[in-house]
């Protein structure tokens, strides 16, 4: 039996700002009137780099793709694109999908 992970975020009831983290307050307006919501699990790469020398807990993962992904609902987040075999094939605009939440990294995406 596999466990389906959700991609959770926070939406502000005051200013409607949405972020891909579960927080105690809105990072945009400071309101504490927020809700945890499930975010759409698909998006596209808007920027990226290939990290060849990681540090700390990311050192063993290198090389890896670090990207800014914009979800279908226009939430942008910095994430790792997991399982990339050919780094030269990664392009801005590529469609990606939420894979899992890594305890040390946060949300991971994949092709």
C-alpha positions as CSV (number, residue, x, y, z in Angstrom):
1,X,0.0,0.0,0.0
2,X,1.6,3.3,-1.1
3,X,1.1,6.5,0.8
4,X,0.0,9.5,-1.3
5,X,1.7,12.7,-0.2
6,X,0.0,16.0,-0.5
7,X,1.6,19.2,-1.5
8,X,0.6,21.6,1.3
9,X,0.8,25.3,1.4
10,X,-0.7,28.4,3.1
11,X,-3.3,30.9,1.8
12,X,-3.9,34.2,3.5
13,X,-7.6,35.0,4.2
14,X,-6.7,38.8,4.4
15,X,-4.7,39.4,1.1
16,X,-5.1,36.0,-0.7
17,X,-1.4,35.5,-0.9
18,X,-0.5,31.8,-1.4
19,X,2.8,30.2,-0.5
20,X,4.2,26.6,-0.8
21,X,4.9,26.3,2.9
22,X,2.8,25.7,6.0
23,X,3.2,28.9,8.1
24,X,1.8,30.6,11.1
25,X,1.3,33.9,9.4
26,X,1.2,35.5,6.0
27,X,4.7,36.5,4.7
28,X,3.1,39.2,2.5
29,X,0.8,41.2,4.9
30,X,1.6,39.7,8.3
31,X,-1.9,38.5,9.0
32,X,-2.5,35.5,11.2
33,X,-5.8,34.7,9.4
34,X,-4.4,31.9,7.2
35,X,-5.4,28.4,6.2
36,X,-3.4,25.3,5.2
37,X,-4.4,24.3,1.6
38,X,-3.5,21.5,-0.8
39,X,-1.6,23.0,-3.8
40,X,-1.8,21.7,-7.3
41,X,1.0,19.2,-7.9
42,X,2.0,20.3,-11.4
43,X,3.9,23.3,-12.7
44,X,6.8,24.4,-14.9
45,X,10.4,25.4,-14.5
46,X,10.9,29.2,-14.7
47,X,14.6,29.2,-13.8
48,X,17.2,26.6,-12.9
49,X,20.8,25.8,-12.3
50,X,22.8,22.6,-12.1
51,X,24.6,22.3,-8.8
52,X,27.8,20.4,-9.2
53,X,29.2,20.9,-5.7
54,X,26.6,20.7,-2.9
55,X,27.3,21.6,0.7
56,X,25.9,20.3,4.0
57,X,23.2,17.8,3.6
58,X,23.1,18.4,-0.1
59,X,26.7,17.4,-0.8
60,X,25.9,13.7,-1.4
61,X,23.1,14.6,-3.8
62,X,25.3,16.6,-6.2
63,X,25.1,17.0,-9.1
64,X,21.4,18.0,-9.0
65,X,19.0,20.5,-10.6
66,X,17.9,23.4,-8.4
67,X,14.9,25.1,-9.9
68,X,12.3,27.7,-9.4
69,X,9.0,26.1,-10.2
70,X,5.7,27.9,-10.8
71,X,2.7,25.8,-10.0
72,X,-0.5,26.0,-12.1
73,X,-1.9,28.4,-9.5
74,X,1.1,30.7,-9.8
75,X,2.9,29.8,-6.6
76,X,6.7,30.0,-7.1
77,X,9.1,27.9,-5.0
78,X,12.7,26.9,-5.1
79,X,13.0,23.1,-5.3
80,X,15.1,20.2,-6.4
81,X,14.1,18.4,-9.6
82,X,14.7,14.7,-8.7
83,X,15.9,12.0,-11.0
84,X,17.4,14.1,-13.9
85,X,19.7,11.9,-15.9
86,X,20.7,14.3,-18.7
87,X,21.3,17.8,-17.3
88,X,21.6,19.2,-20.8
89,X,18.0,18.3,-21.5
90,X,16.5,20.6,-18.7
91,X,14.8,23.7,-20.1
92,X,12.9,26.7,-18.9
93,X,9.2,25.9,-19.5
94,X,9.6,22.1,-18.8
95,X,6.6,20.6,-17.1
96,X,7.2,19.0,-13.7
97,X,5.2,17.3,-11.0
98,X,5.4,17.2,-7.2
99,X,7.0,13.9,-6.1
100,X,7.4,14.1,-2.3
101,X,8.3,16.1,0.7
102,X,11.8,15.5,1.8
103,X,12.3,16.2,5.5
104,X,15.7,17.9,4.9
105,X,15.0,19.6,1.6
106,X,11.2,20.3,1.4
107,X,9.1,19.6,-1.7
108,X,10.8,17.6,-4.5
109,X,9.6,17.7,-8.1
110,X,10.2,15.4,-11.0
111,X,9.6,15.1,-14.7
